[in-house]
Amino acid sequence: MNLDVPVGTAVVGCGRVSDAHIGAITSQPGAGKLVAVVDQNLDLARATAERWGAKYAFGSIEEALREPEVEAFDLCLPNHLHASATVQCLDGGRHVLVEKPMADDYKGAVEMAKAADAAGKVLAIGQSRRHGSAIRYVQDHMREFGSLRAIQASFCMYWPGPQAPWWAERTPEEGLVLGLLGSHTIDFVQMILGPHPIRVHAEATRLRDCWKAEDEAMILLRYPDNKMATVHLSYNQQPFFERYYLLFDKSIVEVRDVNTVLVNDEVVFKPVEGATLLVTNELFKNQFAEFAAACRGLPNRSALHPHGVALMRVIDAALESSLKNQTVNLDW
Ligand SMILES: NC(=O)c1ccc[n+]([C@@H]2O[C@H](COP(=O)([O-])OP(=O)(O)OC[C@H]3O[C@@H](n4cnc5c(N)ncnc54)[C@H](O)[C@@H]3O)[C@@H](O)[C@H]2O)c1
């Protein structure tokens, strides 16, 4: 992608996922320019800036907001900071790409959306897994597959324990796998069936005691027009198992690991060379290119904030359903 002026970007949070975001910016000089990196751990910010050639390293968003070259923020912060940091950046007149899940809860997502509307800036959610070529293939060929009745989606993987310290602290009321993995998988379902399911039922449990919140969940979503979806999420599965089955009247479309598509068991789309199961450069590169296009007012496939708000409402409903052991009706 070549924009007239690449989007000057500050990446905030130099933890686990940040290299994928920074690599996506630095490998696409026509779309973005890495102006600054920010981390409350200034030594980490400085080391990251040096490694990737960023002009500035800051210890806070406030400092980065004083730098006019920063046109957009790419927030790679722990979930509980997404809402406040996003509002701060939008109020400062900058575009924001925020990691998934959009917020810690629906209330936070609504505040972020209000700030985006008030600022007239782009607020996109880092739904990285929607940016794979296989997902795009399915989106672009939907009409050829027939009439869709249902989706069965599974995102099941294994983590031996918390992958960041804040994972271990999350309470059952805050949720773990429902937000962290569910944000990817429900995003896919909503992209295909629409953002507004009318009923949500979820069962969730914790199979291991290395964290406090749920590590296994099954969600049942009822959509208008008699369409339905199931979503299975797990941190207890070896080997890795990510599958989206789309059940049409005359065909079954399967997306494996967001990089391969099969129609009636026949491979019709193969992964790009070198794609790994969990973090592929392609997903994050495409995600940033779409965000940069959105910042320039161009057509794009970003997960923009109205979609993100609906997604957070469904995640909250799934959490509520699992905690109260009841079905949640959603009135949009
Ligand atoms: N899209 C994906 O596939 C994917 C993969 C991994 C993580 N994520 C998401 O990315 C986000 C970050 O996850 P992570 O695993 O990289 O977390 P992490 O804990 O490894 O990194 C977070 C970083 O933020 C910094 N930080 C914390 N508070 C700060 C503040 N107030 N100001 C500046 N810096 C601050 C920390 O020092 C740390 O370096 C999460 O929302 C997570 O859900 C997405």
PDBQT file of the ligand as one rigid body, heavy atoms in Angstrom, charges set to zero:
ROOT
HETATM    1  N1  LIG A 401      -4.157 -10.199  18.297  1.00  0.00    +0.000 N 
HETATM    2  C1  LIG A 401      -3.512 -11.162  18.906  1.00  0.00    +0.000 C 
HETATM    3  O1  LIG A 401      -3.352 -12.268  18.386  1.00  0.00    +0.000 OA
HETATM    4  C2  LIG A 401      -2.954 -10.904  20.265  1.00  0.00    +0.000 A 
HETATM    5  C3  LIG A 401      -1.931 -11.704  20.785  1.00  0.00    +0.000 A 
HETATM    6  C4  LIG A 401      -1.419 -11.395  22.049  1.00  0.00    +0.000 A 
HETATM    7  C5  LIG A 401      -1.941 -10.330  22.783  1.00  0.00    +0.000 A 
HETATM    8  N2  LIG A 401      -2.970  -9.592  22.261  1.00  0.00    +0.000 N 
HETATM    9  C6  LIG A 401      -3.534  -8.448  23.024  1.00  0.00    +0.000 C 
HETATM   10  O2  LIG A 401      -2.525  -7.462  23.131  1.00  0.00    +0.000 OA
HETATM   11  C7  LIG A 401      -2.652  -6.781  24.379  1.00  0.00    +0.000 C 
HETATM   12  C8  LIG A 401      -1.311  -6.802  25.088  1.00  0.00    +0.000 C 
HETATM   13  O3  LIG A 401      -0.993  -8.128  25.389  1.00  0.00    +0.000 OA
HETATM   14  P1  LIG A 401       0.511  -8.589  25.705  1.00  0.00    +0.000 P 
HETATM   15  O4  LIG A 401       0.442 -10.060  25.871  1.00  0.00    +0.000 OA
HETATM   16  O5  LIG A 401       1.458  -7.995  24.721  1.00  0.00    +0.000 OA
HETATM   17  O6  LIG A 401       0.717  -7.906  27.161  1.00  0.00    +0.000 OA
HETATM   18  P2  LIG A 401       2.073  -7.681  27.941  1.00  0.00    +0.000 P 
HETATM   19  O7  LIG A 401       1.715  -7.632  29.374  1.00  0.00    +0.000 OA
HETATM   20  O8  LIG A 401       3.133  -8.641  27.464  1.00  0.00    +0.000 OA
HETATM   21  O9  LIG A 401       2.556  -6.211  27.467  1.00  0.00    +0.000 OA
HETATM   22  C9  LIG A 401       1.932  -5.042  27.920  1.00  0.00    +0.000 C 
HETATM   23  C10 LIG A 401       2.976  -3.912  27.977  1.00  0.00    +0.000 C 
HETATM   24  O10 LIG A 401       2.280  -2.721  28.357  1.00  0.00    +0.000 OA
HETATM   25  C11 LIG A 401       3.115  -2.007  29.257  1.00  0.00    +0.000 C 
HETATM   26  N3  LIG A 401       2.260  -1.121  30.061  1.00  0.00    +0.000 N 
HETATM   27  C12 LIG A 401       1.414  -1.461  31.068  1.00  0.00    +0.000 A 
HETATM   28  N4  LIG A 401       0.786  -0.356  31.542  1.00  0.00    +0.000 NA
HETATM   29  C13 LIG A 401       1.235   0.700  30.811  1.00  0.00    +0.000 A 
HETATM   30  C14 LIG A 401       0.942   2.079  30.811  1.00  0.00    +0.000 A 
HETATM   31  N5  LIG A 401       0.057   2.611  31.661  1.00  0.00    +0.000 N 
HETATM   32  N6  LIG A 401       1.588   2.873  29.943  1.00  0.00    +0.000 NA
HETATM   33  C15 LIG A 401       2.505   2.361  29.060  1.00  0.00    +0.000 A 
HETATM   34  N7  LIG A 401       2.820   1.045  29.014  1.00  0.00    +0.000 NA
HETATM   35  C16 LIG A 401       2.183   0.227  29.877  1.00  0.00    +0.000 A 
HETATM   36  C17 LIG A 401       3.792  -3.075  30.085  1.00  0.00    +0.000 C 
HETATM   37  O11 LIG A 401       4.977  -2.581  30.682  1.00  0.00    +0.000 OA
HETATM   38  C18 LIG A 401       4.065  -4.151  29.024  1.00  0.00    +0.000 C 
HETATM   39  O12 LIG A 401       5.343  -3.992  28.438  1.00  0.00    +0.000 OA
HETATM   40  C19 LIG A 401      -3.779  -7.464  25.135  1.00  0.00    +0.000 C 
HETATM   41  O13 LIG A 401      -4.955  -6.725  25.015  1.00  0.00    +0.000 OA
HETATM   42  C20 LIG A 401      -3.935  -8.803  24.434  1.00  0.00    +0.000 C 
HETATM   43  O14 LIG A 401      -5.263  -9.279  24.476  1.00  0.00    +0.000 OA
HETATM   44  C21 LIG A 401      -3.451  -9.868  21.034  1.00  0.00    +0.000 A 
ENDROOT
TORSDOF 0
